[in-house]
Amino acid sequence: MSVRSIAAALFCLIVMTASSHLKAAAQGEPVRILASNGIKAPFEALSKQTEGAIGHPLAVQYGTTTVHKQKIESGAAFDVAILTSEAIDALIKEGKISARSRADIGSSGIGVGVKSGAKKPDIKTPDAMKQTLLNAKSVTYAEDGASKPHIEKMFNELGITDKMKPKLVLVQGADASIAAVETGKAEMIITLSSEIMPVKDLDLVGPLPDKFQNYVHFAAGVSAAAKNADTANSLIKFVTGPKAAPTFEAKGVKPGK
């Protein structure tokens, strides 16, 4: 390679590096987000659009509302929280989240999932749901998930709590419960439909029967100690706006209250 070619290559490298640094500087600090697993699919699908709308990169931690709420109460630094409405309201009362920033994101009902390609059981009626649960070899859900109390209430109302205990595969977080079905450790998963729909290796059987159906509502809020509250509020405005609504709907989260 000639000296001229080497010089040209070095010049291009310098220009590209400088451009990258300038772009990062223009974007500024990442917006730190603590988000529920229930909105992971739509939020990930919207990440690039969101970054473009607010001019900042996103730094998102997904997990259960229970874990995130504990982190916030323990002093964890964040800019935006997207959790269950009850948790956001509680954190507002505790002074952790700005009351003026609160906005409803949407809601998701509880559904049943099985491994992709497996026979879908009948869950259309309470009696059918009961028989399907009794016939299942193993059932999983997140022990710390927002849908847990509704699932266990259903077991109780069906009178099968004791019969279900030996076949339950209880784990921490939606990802672990999904993995249990993917790997064959559990035959069936009960969790938010929005957590089942995006998973390639799972099929959504359908929602719980109306008698047992409950909806988990999500809301967003800006930390009372946010580094850049204006950018954080802009993020919430975008994800609750008309451009984001179709993506949330397609991923199993109905926008609004």
Protein Blocks (a to p, Z undefined) as FASTA:
>chain_A
ZZklmmmmmmmmmmmmmmmmmmmmmnopaddddddfklmmmmmmmmmmmmmmnopacddd
dddfklmmmmmmnopacfbdcddfklmmmmmmnopacfklgccfbdcdddddddehiacd
dfkbmklmmmmmmmpmbdcddfkbmklmmmmmmmmmnopmmmmmmmpccdehjklmmmmm
mnopafbdcddfklmmmpmkbccfbdcdfklgccddddddddfkbfblmlmmmmmmmmmm
mklmmmmmmnopaghZZ
